[in-house]
Amino acid sequence: MPRDRRYPSDLTDAPWALIEPLSPAPNIGGRPEKHPRRDIVDAILYVVRIGCAWRQPPFDFPPWQTTY
């Protein structure tokens, strides 16, 4: 389930529409994705913009191991 957008670094729908086609296609027949790709991108942008350590994003993002 996607999380609510609540940080200034979160992507809006317009930039996500430009970025989404550039992300690799999901593996057909493989294990389903555990975290939405948009949440992973939002977590990366949060860490870059805020300047926190990779291991210290808020808990509503995917685990740091996934975003690192």
C-alpha positions in Angstrom: 0.0 0.0 0.0 1.5 3.3 -1.0 2.2 5.8 1.8 0.7 9.3 2.0 2.8 12.0 0.4 3.9 14.4 3.2 7.4 15.6 2.7 8.6 18.5 0.5 11.0 16.2 -1.3 8.2 13.8 -2.4 7.5 13.7 -6.2 4.2 15.0 -7.5 2.4 13.2 -10.2 3.9 15.3 -13.1 7.6 14.5 -12.4 6.8 10.9 -11.5 5.1 10.5 -14.9 8.4 11.5 -16.5 10.6 9.3 -14.3 8.4 6.1 -14.2 9.0 5.0 -17.8 12.8 5.2 -17.1 12.7 2.7 -14.2 13.3 -1.0 -15.2 10.3 -3.1 -15.9 9.2 -5.5 -13.1 10.4 -9.0 -13.5 7.5 -10.9 -15.1 7.1 -14.3 -13.3 9.3 -13.3 -10.5 8.6 -12.3 -6.9 6.3 -9.3 -6.6 7.8 -6.0 -5.5 7.6 -5.5 -1.8 7.8 -1.7 -2.0 6.4 0.7 -4.6 9.1 2.2 -6.8 7.8 5.7 -6.2 8.3 5.3 -2.5 11.9 4.2 -3.1 12.5 7.2 -5.3 10.9 9.5 -2.7 13.1 8.0 0.0 16.2 8.6 -2.1 15.2 12.2 -2.7 14.4 12.7 1.0 17.9 11.6 2.0 19.6 13.7 -0.7 17.5 16.9 0.1 17.5 16.7 3.9 21.1 15.5 4.2 20.4 12.8 6.8 22.3 9.5 6.9 21.1 6.6 4.7 20.2 4.7 7.8 18.0 7.4 9.3 15.1 8.1 7.0 11.6 8.3 8.6 9.9 5.0 9.3 7.2 5.5 6.7 9.8 5.0 3.9 11.0 1.6 2.8 13.9 0.1 4.8 17.2 1.9 4.3 18.7 -1.3 2.8 16.2 -1.1 0.0 16.8 2.6 -0.8 20.5 2.5 -0.4 
